[in-house]
Amino acid sequence: MVYFAWVRERIGRAEENLEPPKSVATLDQLLDWLVTLGPEYRLALGDRRAIRAAINQEHAGWDARLPDGCPDGFEVALFPPVTGG
Amino acid sequence: MIRIQTEDFEVGSELAAMSAGNGRIGAVVTFTGLVRGGNGADDVQAIELEHYPAMTHRSLEQLEAEARARFDLIDVLIIHRIGHLPAGAQIVLVITSSAHRQAAFDGANFLMDRLKTTAPFWKSETRSGQKKWVDMKDSDIARADRWTTD
């Protein structure tokens, strides 16, 4: 997992390795599981409308399936809507 | 070409480098985005730009490829700065070149609209010593959506 901007600040770390339960198959389900990990996750990720996500560096919607069967895992990024330019 | 850097850029030399030696170019459009300071008591003193290094370059390359596919462009340059930028500093440079002006205008417009809503950068502003994350603007989404074709 990697986190950016206020998502990173609220969770209190920029990245971490997590192993979600096997039942977690989509981004939506991953978020449901993450918010059970502690108050900092609820604070950062409680309002899903304020969060965007990427899987392996590509933007992804909440219904996106997590890649399975990759030996080195995969990278999910969670962040606020982008504000560059 | 895509460049992500902390250093400043010099518009004139980038423009000259892009137009040099290509006789097909008949039009060059440049856009420069600056840190808007304001002129009230609640001025923005500086911004901090964070990005997603593993994704940023690829995201901008995809954007460049899309612009080249949609508009008749000869060349594209996008420079985006990261890190601490004081009010008035340059943030982003987009240069497009084409044989005729419309493609260069449209290409630059498209690139900036889409960059604002897809490239993984996040800005925080410092006002009166307080840092605050900048919120996404609905008007930016509306502008980017204008380029969506069904």
gemmi code that builds the backbone of each chain (N, CA, C; Angstrom):
import gemmi

chains = {
    "A": [
        ("MET", (0.845, -1.178, 0.000), (0.000, 0.000, 0.000), (0.888, 1.238, 0.000)),
        ("VAL", (0.480, 2.249, -0.737), (1.149, 3.553, -0.651), (0.074, 4.627, -0.492)),
        ("TYR", (0.406, 5.660, 0.288), (-0.559, 6.714, 0.605), (0.050, 8.071, 0.283)),
        ("PHE", (-0.801, 9.002, -0.145), (-0.312, 10.341, -0.493), (-1.160, 11.437, 0.142)),
        ("ALA", (-0.528, 12.624, 0.252), (-1.167, 13.856, 0.726), (-1.829, 13.615, 2.094)),
        ("TRP", (-3.080, 14.087, 2.308), (-3.641, 13.962, 3.661), (-4.012, 12.526, 4.019)),
        ("VAL", (-4.135, 11.649, 3.044), (-4.350, 10.232, 3.374), (-3.099, 9.697, 4.094)),
        ("ARG", (-1.941, 10.042, 3.557), (-0.673, 9.652, 4.179), (-0.548, 10.250, 5.589)),
        ("GLU", (-0.877, 11.535, 5.699), (-0.747, 12.196, 7.010), (-1.682, 11.581, 8.054)),
        ("ARG", (-2.919, 11.272, 7.633), (-3.873, 10.740, 8.612), (-3.538, 9.317, 9.020)),
        ("ILE", (-3.077, 8.509, 8.056), (-2.702, 7.129, 8.411), (-1.376, 7.129, 9.174)),
        ("GLY", (-0.534, 8.123, 8.893), (0.709, 8.261, 9.659), (1.883, 7.527, 9.046)),
        ("ARG", (1.720, 7.020, 7.840), (2.858, 6.410, 7.134), (2.636, 6.524, 5.635)),
        ("ALA", (3.760, 6.452, 4.886), (3.687, 6.627, 3.433), (3.449, 5.307, 2.720)),
        ("GLU", (3.910, 4.212, 3.330), (3.717, 2.905, 2.689), (3.801, 1.802, 3.707)),
        ("GLU", (3.216, 0.679, 3.375), (3.279, -0.494, 4.250), (2.884, -1.728, 3.456)),
        ("ASN", (3.342, -2.872, 3.946), (2.948, -4.143, 3.347), (1.818, -4.730, 4.171)),
        ("LEU", (0.715, -5.044, 3.521), (-0.429, -5.620, 4.225), (-0.857, -6.885, 3.506)),
        ("GLU", (-1.409, -7.792, 4.271), (-1.971, -9.000, 3.653), (-3.446, -9.090, 3.980)),
        ("PRO", (-4.283, -8.616, 3.073), (-5.718, -8.687, 3.343), (-6.193, -10.147, 3.309)),
        ("PRO", (-7.301, -10.432, 3.970), (-7.840, -11.795, 3.919), (-8.192, -12.196, 2.485)),
        ("LYS", (-8.218, -13.491, 2.253), (-8.480, -14.015, 0.900), (-9.822, -13.542, 0.337)),
        ("SER", (-10.763, -13.258, 1.227), (-12.109, -12.863, 0.780), (-12.123, -11.472, 0.130)),
        ("VAL", (-11.045, -10.695, 0.301), (-10.973, -9.343, -0.269), (-10.573, -9.438, -1.743)),
        ("ALA", (-11.530, -9.129, -2.641), (-11.284, -9.323, -4.074), (-11.317, -8.018, -4.863)),
        ("THR", (-11.952, -6.987, -4.306), (-12.078, -5.725, -5.037), (-11.525, -4.579, -4.185)),
        ("LEU", (-11.340, -3.426, -4.828), (-10.888, -2.238, -4.094), (-11.880, -1.857, -3.006)),
        ("ASP", (-13.163, -1.965, -3.342), (-14.226, -1.665, -2.399), (-14.071, -2.505, -1.124)),
        ("GLN", (-13.849, -3.792, -1.338), (-13.703, -4.706, -0.191), (-12.398, -4.426, 0.562)),
        ("LEU", (-11.372, -4.017, -0.167), (-10.105, -3.679, 0.491), (-10.305, -2.487, 1.433)),
        ("LEU", (-11.049, -1.470, 0.964), (-11.330, -0.303, 1.813), (-12.148, -0.699, 3.038)),
        ("ASP", (-13.152, -1.566, 2.815), (-13.963, -2.047, 3.945), (-13.081, -2.702, 5.001)),
        ("TRP", (-12.087, -3.434, 4.547), (-11.189, -4.137, 5.476), (-10.216, -3.145, 6.136)),
        ("LEU", (-9.669, -2.217, 5.339), (-8.696, -1.256, 5.880), (-9.270, -0.452, 7.050)),
        ("VAL", (-10.529, -0.025, 6.925), (-11.082, 0.834, 7.991), (-11.293, 0.070, 9.295)),
        ("THR", (-11.170, -1.259, 9.244), (-11.271, -2.026, 10.496), (-9.924, -2.103, 11.210)),
        ("LEU", (-8.854, -1.615, 10.567), (-7.518, -1.782, 11.140), (-7.207, -0.788, 12.256)),
        ("GLY", (-7.967, 0.295, 12.336), (-7.691, 1.242, 13.418), (-8.301, 2.600, 13.130)),
        ("PRO", (-8.343, 3.456, 14.151), (-8.967, 4.776, 13.999), (-8.287, 5.638, 12.948)),
        ("GLU", (-6.960, 5.481, 12.780), (-6.270, 6.313, 11.787), (-6.744, 5.963, 10.376)),
        ("TYR", (-7.081, 4.690, 10.143), (-7.581, 4.284, 8.831), (-9.010, 4.816, 8.615)),
        ("ARG", (-9.793, 4.778, 9.704), (-11.160, 5.314, 9.589), (-11.118, 6.807, 9.295)),
        ("LEU", (-10.192, 7.500, 9.969), (-10.058, 8.945, 9.776), (-9.650, 9.265, 8.328)),
        ("ALA", (-8.739, 8.466, 7.784), (-8.214, 8.735, 6.443), (-9.167, 8.260, 5.349)),
        ("LEU", (-9.822, 7.132, 5.581), (-10.517, 6.449, 4.481), (-12.016, 6.311, 4.697)),
        ("GLY", (-12.515, 6.900, 5.780), (-13.927, 6.744, 6.130), (-14.869, 7.280, 5.063)),
        ("ASP", (-14.507, 8.385, 4.443), (-15.363, 8.967, 3.404), (-14.784, 8.605, 2.036)),
        ("ARG", (-15.342, 7.561, 1.455), (-14.822, 7.020, 0.205), (-14.928, 8.015, -0.956)),
        ("ARG", (-15.922, 8.897, -0.876), (-16.101, 9.883, -1.969), (-14.923, 10.846, -2.054)),
        ("ALA", (-14.183, 10.967, -0.952), (-13.058, 11.916, -0.924), (-11.743, 11.256, -1.322)),
        ("ILE", (-11.799, 9.972, -1.676), (-10.577, 9.195, -1.934), (-10.573, 8.684, -3.369)),
        ("ARG", (-9.385, 8.617, -3.948), (-9.189, 7.975, -5.252), (-8.154, 6.863, -5.077)),
        ("ALA", (-8.084, 5.970, -6.075), (-7.192, 4.823, -5.926), (-6.496, 4.494, -7.231)),
        ("ALA", (-5.364, 3.827, -7.114), (-4.671, 3.290, -8.281), (-4.187, 1.886, -7.930)),
        ("ILE", (-4.235, 0.993, -8.909), (-3.673, -0.355, -8.745), (-2.495, -0.452, -9.704)),
        ("ASN", (-1.341, -0.806, -9.171), (-0.117, -0.865, -9.981), (0.050, 0.376, -10.863)),
        ("GLN", (-0.115, 1.529, -10.240), (0.133, 2.848, -10.866), (-0.835, 3.218, -11.972)),
        ("GLU", (-2.021, 2.568, -11.993), (-3.067, 2.973, -12.949), (-4.309, 3.337, -12.135)),
        ("HIS", (-4.962, 4.466, -12.501), (-6.199, 4.836, -11.813), (-7.200, 3.679, -11.870)),
        ("ALA", (-7.926, 3.470, -10.771), (-8.879, 2.358, -10.726), (-10.121, 2.781, -9.946)),
        ("GLY", (-11.277, 2.264, -10.362), (-12.538, 2.536, -9.663), (-12.733, 1.557, -8.520)),
        ("TRP", (-13.741, 1.830, -7.660), (-13.943, 0.989, -6.463), (-14.341, -0.435, -6.802)),
        ("ASP", (-14.928, -0.628, -7.982), (-15.335, -1.998, -8.341), (-14.183, -2.778, -8.984)),
        ("ALA", (-13.013, -2.155, -9.139), (-11.874, -2.839, -9.778), (-11.443, -4.050, -8.955)),
        ("ARG", (-11.161, -5.135, -9.639), (-10.701, -6.350, -8.956), (-9.208, -6.241, -8.660)),
        ("LEU", (-8.805, -6.745, -7.518), (-7.384, -6.767, -7.180), (-6.731, -7.888, -7.978)),
        ("PRO", (-5.505, -7.654, -8.459), (-4.838, -8.705, -9.231), (-4.606, -9.915, -8.320)),
        ("ASP", (-4.803, -11.114, -8.831), (-4.496, -12.260, -7.971), (-3.377, -13.096, -8.573)),
        ("GLY", (-2.782, -13.879, -7.714), (-1.755, -14.808, -8.167), (-0.441, -14.162, -8.565)),
        ("CYS", (-0.171, -12.904, -8.163), (1.145, -12.357, -8.496), (2.069, -12.556, -7.291)),
        ("PRO", (3.195, -13.232, -7.511), (4.073, -13.645, -6.416), (4.631, -12.479, -5.605)),
        ("ASP", (4.918, -11.363, -6.259), (5.513, -10.244, -5.531), (4.463, -9.247, -5.054)),
        ("GLY", (3.221, -9.641, -5.162), (2.164, -8.757, -4.710), (1.901, -7.651, -5.707)),
        ("PHE", (1.145, -6.664, -5.272), (0.800, -5.561, -6.161), (0.707, -4.307, -5.316)),
        ("GLU", (0.689, -3.162, -5.993), (0.707, -1.896, -5.267), (-0.635, -1.191, -5.415)),
        ("VAL", (-1.277, -0.966, -4.285), (-2.499, -0.157, -4.286), (-2.142, 1.192, -3.679)),
        ("ALA", (-2.504, 2.270, -4.374), (-2.275, 3.624, -3.865), (-3.616, 4.245, -3.507)),
        ("LEU", (-3.670, 4.933, -2.376), (-4.877, 5.658, -1.961), (-4.492, 7.111, -1.735)),
        ("PHE", (-5.318, 8.021, -2.268), (-4.956, 9.444, -2.223), (-6.191, 10.306, -2.452)),
        ("PRO", (-6.105, 11.590, -2.098), (-7.200, 12.511, -2.425), (-7.209, 12.775, -3.934)),
        ("PRO", (-8.302, 13.355, -4.472), (-8.293, 13.767, -5.879), (-7.060, 14.628, -6.165)),
        ("VAL", (-6.488, 14.451, -7.356), (-5.215, 15.120, -7.662), (-5.413, 16.628, -7.846)),
        ("THR", (-4.367, 17.393, -7.544), (-4.466, 18.863, -7.611), (-3.185, 19.486, -8.176)),
        ("GLY", (-2.613, 18.843, -9.208), (-1.397, 19.414, -9.797), (-1.701, 20.510, -10.805)),
        ("GLY", (-0.660, 20.867, -11.544), (-0.813, 21.854, -12.609), (-0.717, 23.278, -12.123)),
    ],
    "B": [
        ("MET", (7.862, 14.921, -24.766), (8.854, 14.648, -23.733), (8.322, 15.122, -22.386)),
        ("ILE", (8.644, 14.329, -21.356), (8.139, 14.623, -20.018), (9.331, 14.861, -19.091)),
        ("ARG", (9.247, 15.914, -18.284), (10.264, 16.120, -17.247), (9.592, 16.499, -15.933)),
        ("ILE", (10.004, 15.804, -14.859), (9.507, 16.137, -13.532), (10.736, 16.537, -12.730)),
        ("GLN", (10.725, 17.738, -12.188), (11.964, 18.252, -11.593), (11.683, 19.251, -10.484)),
        ("THR", (12.655, 19.405, -9.573), (12.533, 20.430, -8.537), (13.023, 21.781, -9.072)),
        ("GLU", (13.985, 21.738, -10.025), (14.579, 22.978, -10.533), (13.569, 23.778, -11.371)),
        ("ASP", (13.842, 25.052, -11.469), (13.040, 25.935, -12.315), (13.335, 25.614, -13.788)),
        ("PHE", (12.527, 26.178, -14.685), (12.780, 26.029, -16.121), (12.767, 27.404, -16.764)),
        ("GLU", (13.345, 27.472, -17.944), (13.437, 28.747, -18.654), (12.618, 28.613, -19.944)),
        ("VAL", (11.484, 29.310, -19.996), (10.530, 29.114, -21.089), (11.173, 29.386, -22.442)),
        ("GLY", (11.932, 30.482, -22.537), (12.520, 30.873, -23.812), (13.437, 29.814, -24.394)),
        ("SER", (14.284, 29.237, -23.545), (15.226, 28.258, -24.082), (14.525, 26.953, -24.437)),
        ("GLU", (13.489, 26.597, -23.667), (12.727, 25.383, -23.995), (12.003, 25.565, -25.331)),
        ("LEU", (11.452, 26.754, -25.501), (10.729, 27.081, -26.738), (11.676, 27.053, -27.936)),
        ("ALA", (12.845, 27.638, -27.757), (13.822, 27.678, -28.845), (14.280, 26.271, -29.210)),
        ("ALA", (14.524, 25.445, -28.174), (14.994, 24.081, -28.423), (13.943, 23.290, -29.187)),
        ("MET", (12.689, 23.560, -28.873), (11.630, 22.787, -29.499), (11.397, 23.212, -30.939)),
        ("SER", (11.565, 24.482, -31.237), (11.288, 24.939, -32.605), (12.479, 24.783, -33.531)),
        ("ALA", (13.681, 24.582, -32.939), (14.896, 24.577, -33.764), (14.949, 23.370, -34.687)),
        ("GLY", (15.372, 23.630, -35.907), (15.716, 22.546, -36.821), (14.557, 21.704, -37.309)),
        ("ASN", (13.323, 22.165, -37.134), (12.215, 21.401, -37.708), (11.392, 22.318, -38.605)),
        ("GLY", (11.659, 22.223, -39.898), (11.034, 23.115, -40.861), (9.538, 22.903, -41.030)),
        ("ARG", (9.010, 21.805, -40.510), (7.565, 21.539, -40.644), (6.746, 22.345, -39.652)),
        ("ILE", (7.412, 22.808, -38.554), (6.661, 23.511, -37.497), (6.236, 24.895, -37.974)),
        ("GLY", (4.925, 25.161, -37.872), (4.414, 26.480, -38.239), (3.784, 27.185, -37.056)),
        ("ALA", (3.619, 26.473, -35.925), (2.952, 27.057, -34.764), (3.489, 26.409, -33.498)),
        ("VAL", (3.740, 27.234, -32.481), (4.146, 26.713, -31.177), (3.304, 27.431, -30.128)),
        ("VAL", (2.681, 26.648, -29.231), (1.902, 27.230, -28.136), (2.593, 26.860, -26.831)),
        ("THR", (2.774, 27.856, -25.947), (3.330, 27.539, -24.632), (2.352, 27.978, -23.554)),
        ("PHE", (2.225, 27.157, -22.525), (1.443, 27.503, -21.348), (2.354, 27.386, -20.134)),
        ("THR", (2.363, 28.400, -19.279), (3.127, 28.349, -18.030), (2.187, 28.573, -16.864)),
        ("GLY", (2.166, 27.671, -15.917), (1.372, 27.832, -14.695), (2.256, 28.340, -13.574)),
        ("LEU", (1.743, 29.334, -12.820), (2.509, 29.950, -11.727), (1.814, 29.739, -10.387)),
        ("VAL", (2.564, 29.852, -9.310), (1.978, 29.829, -7.968), (1.300, 31.181, -7.737)),
        ("ARG", (-0.040, 31.170, -7.642), (-0.793, 32.404, -7.471), (-0.709, 32.838, -6.014)),
        ("GLY", (-0.199, 34.021, -5.775), (-0.011, 34.479, -4.400), (-1.234, 35.179, -3.849)),
        ("GLY", (-1.830, 36.053, -4.649), (-2.949, 36.864, -4.164), (-2.433, 38.194, -3.659)),
        ("ASN", (-3.352, 39.071, -3.260), (-2.885, 40.377, -2.787), (-3.647, 40.846, -1.556)),
        ("GLY", (-4.176, 39.882, -0.797), (-4.855, 40.239, 0.450), (-4.015, 39.844, 1.650)),
        ("ALA", (-4.648, 39.909, 2.837), (-3.932, 39.558, 4.060), (-3.679, 38.055, 4.114)),
        ("ASP", (-4.548, 37.294, 3.397), (-4.478, 35.836, 3.464), (-3.748, 35.259, 2.248)),
        ("ASP", (-2.671, 35.910, 1.870), (-1.890, 35.478, 0.703), (-1.384, 34.058, 0.829)),
        ("VAL", (-1.262, 33.404, -0.320), (-0.516, 32.154, -0.359), (0.967, 32.517, -0.377)),
        ("GLN", (1.697, 32.030, 0.625), (3.131, 32.342, 0.676), (3.938, 31.371, -0.173)),
        ("ALA", (3.494, 30.108, -0.165), (4.223, 29.073, -0.900), (3.328, 27.853, -1.053)),
        ("ILE", (3.680, 26.990, -1.979), (3.008, 25.695, -2.060), (4.053, 24.588, -1.976)),
        ("GLU", (3.556, 23.420, -1.649), (4.393, 22.224, -1.604), (3.730, 21.230, -2.539)),
        ("LEU", (4.498, 20.702, -3.489), (3.922, 19.748, -4.440), (4.474, 18.359, -4.187)),
        ("GLU", (3.545, 17.456, -3.864), (3.903, 16.055, -3.647), (3.461, 15.269, -4.876)),
        ("HIS", (4.130, 14.166, -5.189), (3.663, 13.350, -6.315), (3.916, 11.879, -6.043)),
        ("TYR", (3.482, 11.041, -6.968), (3.578, 9.579, -6.841), (4.622, 9.146, -7.857)),
        ("PRO", (5.903, 9.124, -7.436), (6.989, 8.959, -8.407), (6.808, 7.774, -9.350)),
        ("ALA", (6.325, 6.642, -8.831), (6.216, 5.458, -9.688), (5.145, 5.626, -10.770)),
        ("MET", (4.239, 6.574, -10.564), (3.106, 6.710, -11.488), (3.159, 7.977, -12.333)),
        ("THR", (3.797, 9.027, -11.828), (3.690, 10.347, -12.451), (4.179, 10.359, -13.899)),
        ("HIS", (5.365, 9.802, -14.115), (5.948, 9.853, -15.441), (5.073, 9.108, -16.436)),
        ("ARG", (4.649, 7.910, -16.034), (3.816, 7.094, -16.913), (2.477, 7.788, -17.220)),
        ("SER", (1.905, 8.392, -16.200), (0.627, 9.071, -16.362), (0.749, 10.226, -17.379)),
        ("LEU", (1.851, 10.984, -17.273), (2.038, 12.092, -18.217), (2.386, 11.584, -19.620)),
        ("GLU", (3.097, 10.454, -19.684), (3.402, 9.877, -21.008), (2.130, 9.417, -21.704)),
        ("GLN", (1.220, 8.841, -20.932), (-0.061, 8.414, -21.514), (-0.831, 9.623, -22.035)),
        ("LEU", (-0.755, 10.701, -21.267), (-1.434, 11.932, -21.657), (-0.840, 12.492, -22.956)),
        ("GLU", (0.482, 12.483, -23.030), (1.157, 12.959, -24.247), (0.741, 12.104, -25.445)),
        ("ALA", (0.714, 10.778, -25.250), (0.346, 9.874, -26.351), (-1.088, 10.152, -26.811)),
        ("GLU", (-1.964, 10.413, -25.843), (-3.363, 10.687, -26.190), (-3.475, 11.999, -26.974)),
        ("ALA", (-2.714, 13.008, -26.549), (-2.739, 14.295, -27.245), (-2.216, 14.145, -28.677)),
        ("ARG", (-1.146, 13.369, -28.833), (-0.579, 13.166, -30.180), (-1.562, 12.407, -31.077)),
        ("ALA", (-2.340, 11.483, -30.472), (-3.307, 10.719, -31.261), (-4.501, 11.581, -31.676)),
        ("ARG", (-4.857, 12.546, -30.818), (-6.062, 13.348, -31.086), (-5.811, 14.564, -31.951)),
        ("PHE", (-4.619, 15.151, -31.824), (-4.333, 16.410, -32.518), (-3.102, 16.203, -33.388)),
        ("ASP", (-3.000, 17.000, -34.419), (-1.919, 16.820, -35.380), (-0.672, 17.561, -34.873)),
        ("LEU", (-0.046, 16.983, -33.829), (1.071, 17.664, -33.182), (2.401, 17.160, -33.718)),
        ("ILE", (3.357, 18.048, -33.785), (4.710, 17.652, -34.194), (5.542, 17.309, -32.959)),
        ("ASP", (5.378, 18.075, -31.897), (6.140, 17.778, -30.687), (5.371, 18.244, -29.449)),
        ("VAL", (5.715, 17.629, -28.316), (5.071, 17.946, -27.041), (6.149, 17.981, -25.956)),
        ("LEU", (6.094, 18.987, -25.105), (6.956, 19.022, -23.920), (6.096, 19.351, -22.706)),
        ("ILE", (6.228, 18.540, -21.657), (5.566, 18.851, -20.386), (6.639, 18.843, -19.301)),
        ("ILE", (6.779, 19.967, -18.605), (7.663, 20.024, -17.433), (6.787, 20.333, -16.222)),
        ("HIS", (6.885, 19.517, -15.180), (6.133, 19.787, -13.953), (7.111, 19.798, -12.795)),
        ("ARG", (7.058, 20.851, -12.006), (7.970, 20.928, -10.859), (7.333, 20.303, -9.626)),
        ("ILE", (8.176, 19.867, -8.686), (7.721, 19.295, -7.418), (8.503, 19.979, -6.294)),
        ("GLY", (8.021, 19.773, -5.078), (8.727, 20.312, -3.913), (8.181, 21.670, -3.488)),
        ("HIS", (9.028, 22.463, -2.842), (8.622, 23.750, -2.265), (8.712, 24.862, -3.314)),
        ("LEU", (7.591, 25.550, -3.574), (7.578, 26.610, -4.582), (6.960, 27.877, -3.997)),
        ("PRO", (7.702, 28.965, -3.921), (7.166, 30.208, -3.365), (6.178, 30.880, -4.327)),
        ("ALA", (5.347, 31.774, -3.807), (4.394, 32.521, -4.629), (5.124, 33.161, -5.806)),
        ("GLY", (4.516, 33.063, -6.983), (5.114, 33.645, -8.178), (5.979, 32.670, -8.955)),
        ("ALA", (6.356, 31.545, -8.333), (7.243, 30.585, -9.015), (6.498, 29.875, -10.143)),
        ("GLN", (7.234, 29.408, -11.115), (6.670, 28.610, -12.192), (6.448, 27.182, -11.687)),
        ("ILE", (5.278, 26.610, -12.033), (4.972, 25.238, -11.619), (5.050, 24.278, -12.793)),
        ("VAL", (4.401, 24.672, -13.882), (4.220, 23.725, -14.981), (4.407, 24.442, -16.313)),
        ("LEU", (4.995, 23.717, -17.259), (5.160, 24.240, -18.617), (4.645, 23.192, -19.601)),
        ("VAL", (3.785, 23.628, -20.509), (3.353, 22.757, -21.609), (3.675, 23.479, -22.908)),
        ("ILE", (4.392, 22.804, -23.801), (4.646, 23.368, -25.131), (4.183, 22.354, -26.171)),
        ("THR", (3.414, 22.825, -27.125), (2.996, 21.962, -28.233), (3.383, 22.651, -29.528)),
        ("SER", (3.782, 21.846, -30.518), (4.065, 22.434, -31.826), (3.317, 21.650, -32.893)),
        ("SER", (2.992, 22.366, -33.969), (2.228, 21.748, -35.052), (2.478, 22.543, -36.329)),
        ("ALA", (1.955, 22.041, -37.439), (2.117, 22.755, -38.699), (1.223, 23.995, -38.724)),
        ("HIS", (-0.008, 23.836, -38.197), (-0.979, 24.939, -38.181), (-1.450, 25.180, -36.751)),
        ("ARG", (-1.899, 26.398, -36.456), (-2.049, 26.806, -35.052), (-3.094, 26.033, -34.250)),
        ("GLN", (-4.194, 25.619, -34.891), (-5.292, 25.065, -34.094), (-4.887, 23.812, -33.324)),
        ("ALA", (-4.117, 22.936, -33.960), (-3.701, 21.698, -33.284), (-2.844, 22.018, -32.064)),
        ("ALA", (-1.963, 23.001, -32.191), (-1.088, 23.368, -31.065), (-1.902, 23.976, -29.919)),
        ("PHE", (-2.860, 24.874, -30.258), (-3.743, 25.453, -29.224), (-4.547, 24.354, -28.530)),
        ("ASP", (-5.220, 23.521, -29.326), (-6.090, 22.490, -28.761), (-5.283, 21.476, -27.956)),
        ("GLY", (-4.125, 21.099, -28.483), (-3.291, 20.121, -27.796), (-2.860, 20.618, -26.422)),
        ("ALA", (-2.424, 21.882, -26.348), (-1.969, 22.444, -25.070), (-3.136, 22.538, -24.082)),
        ("ASN", (-4.296, 22.963, -24.593), (-5.500, 23.090, -23.777), (-5.905, 21.728, -23.197)),
        ("PHE", (-5.945, 20.729, -24.073), (-6.273, 19.357, -23.675), (-5.291, 18.847, -22.612)),
        ("LEU", (-3.998, 19.036, -22.867), (-2.986, 18.522, -21.939), (-3.141, 19.129, -20.547)),
        ("MET", (-3.358, 20.445, -20.471), (-3.498, 21.071, -19.159), (-4.782, 20.631, -18.460)),
        ("ASP", (-5.894, 20.562, -19.211), (-7.161, 20.148, -18.592), (-7.052, 18.746, -18.019)),
        ("ARG", (-6.449, 17.847, -18.776), (-6.353, 16.454, -18.332), (-5.287, 16.273, -17.257)),
        ("LEU", (-4.206, 17.017, -17.368), (-3.157, 16.940, -16.339), (-3.743, 17.261, -14.962)),
        ("LYS", (-4.594, 18.284, -14.933), (-5.189, 18.742, -13.677), (-6.019, 17.669, -12.985)),
        ("THR", (-6.609, 16.756, -13.760), (-7.517, 15.782, -13.150), (-6.963, 14.355, -13.139)),
        ("THR", (-5.833, 14.108, -13.818), (-5.332, 12.726, -13.847), (-3.903, 12.552, -13.332)),
        ("ALA", (-3.045, 13.550, -13.474), (-1.642, 13.349, -13.084), (-1.532, 13.364, -11.555)),
        ("PRO", (-0.824, 12.384, -10.969), (-0.813, 12.244, -9.510), (0.098, 13.233, -8.785)),
        ("PHE", (-0.368, 14.487, -8.743), (0.291, 15.548, -7.964), (-0.707, 16.054, -6.927)),
        ("TRP", (-0.184, 16.458, -5.769), (-1.037, 17.055, -4.735), (-0.351, 18.297, -4.189)),
        ("LYS", (-1.158, 19.391, -4.103), (-0.632, 20.684, -3.668), (-1.082, 20.977, -2.258)),
        ("SER", (-0.179, 21.492, -1.441), (-0.620, 22.119, -0.196), (-0.156, 23.566, -0.222)),
        ("GLU", (-0.981, 24.434, 0.375), (-0.689, 25.876, 0.388), (-0.314, 26.295, 1.800)),
        ("THR", (0.596, 27.251, 1.894), (0.883, 27.856, 3.197), (0.366, 29.289, 3.181)),
        ("ARG", (-0.598, 29.559, 4.088), (-1.142, 30.915, 4.280), (-0.968, 31.261, 5.742)),
        ("SER", (-0.470, 32.450, 6.017), (-0.218, 32.901, 7.403), (0.484, 31.815, 8.213)),
        ("GLY", (1.417, 31.124, 7.569), (2.197, 30.104, 8.264), (1.484, 28.766, 8.420)),
        ("GLN", (0.200, 28.683, 7.992), (-0.569, 27.445, 8.138), (-0.601, 26.680, 6.815)),
        ("LYS", (-0.291, 25.386, 6.897), (-0.312, 24.557, 5.694), (-1.678, 23.877, 5.542)),
        ("LYS", (-2.214, 23.903, 4.312), (-3.510, 23.269, 4.078), (-3.511, 22.599, 2.711)),
        ("TRP", (-4.046, 21.380, 2.635), (-4.127, 20.693, 1.345), (-5.149, 21.382, 0.456)),
        ("VAL", (-4.825, 21.511, -0.805), (-5.730, 22.153, -1.768), (-6.782, 21.125, -2.187)),
        ("ASP", (-8.060, 21.558, -2.232), (-9.134, 20.667, -2.685), (-9.254, 20.687, -4.196)),
        ("MET", (-9.686, 19.560, -4.727), (-10.020, 19.480, -6.148), (-11.144, 20.479, -6.453)),
        ("LYS", (-11.085, 21.072, -7.642), (-12.133, 22.024, -8.031), (-13.103, 21.365, -9.010)),
        ("ASP", (-14.405, 21.549, -8.788), (-15.400, 20.993, -9.714), (-15.216, 21.565, -11.114)),
        ("SER", (-14.789, 22.836, -11.186), (-14.610, 23.465, -12.501), (-13.494, 22.782, -13.285)),
        ("ASP", (-12.481, 22.253, -12.582), (-11.403, 21.527, -13.271), (-11.920, 20.212, -13.847)),
        ("ILE", (-12.808, 19.558, -13.102), (-13.378, 18.294, -13.601), (-14.235, 18.576, -14.828)),
        ("ALA", (-15.036, 19.642, -14.745), (-15.900, 19.993, -15.876), (-15.059, 20.306, -17.112)),
        ("ARG", (-13.955, 21.013, -16.912), (-13.103, 21.352, -18.063), (-12.496, 20.094, -18.678)),
        ("ALA", (-12.040, 19.174, -17.841), (-11.428, 17.938, -18.357), (-12.475, 17.082, -19.071)),
        ("ASP", (-13.712, 17.097, -18.551), (-14.774, 16.275, -19.136), (-15.170, 16.733, -20.538)),
        ("ARG", (-14.888, 17.999, -20.838), (-15.238, 18.502, -22.181), (-14.539, 17.704, -23.270)),
        ("TRP", (-13.407, 17.077, -22.920), (-12.619, 16.354, -23.937), (-13.042, 14.900, -24.067)),
        ("THR", (-13.996, 14.487, -23.222), (-14.431, 13.090, -23.266), (-15.323, 12.868, -24.472)),
        ("THR", (-14.974, 11.864, -25.259), (-15.796, 11.549, -26.428), (-16.443, 10.193, -26.205)),
        ("ASP", (-17.688, 10.056, -26.624), (-18.385, 8.773, -26.424), (-18.218, 7.874, -27.629)),
    ],
}
model = gemmi.Model(1)
for chain_id, residues in chains.items():
    chain = gemmi.Chain(chain_id)
    for i, (resn, *xyz) in enumerate(residues, 1):
        res = gemmi.Residue()
        res.name, res.seqid = resn, gemmi.SeqId(i, " ")
        for name, pos in zip(("N", "CA", "C"), xyz):
            atom = gemmi.Atom()
            atom.name, atom.element = name, gemmi.Element(name[0])
            atom.pos, atom.b_iso = gemmi.Position(*pos), 0.0
            res.add_atom(atom)
        chain.add_residue(res)
    model.add_chain(chain)
structure = gemmi.Structure()
structure.add_model(model)
structure.setup_entities()
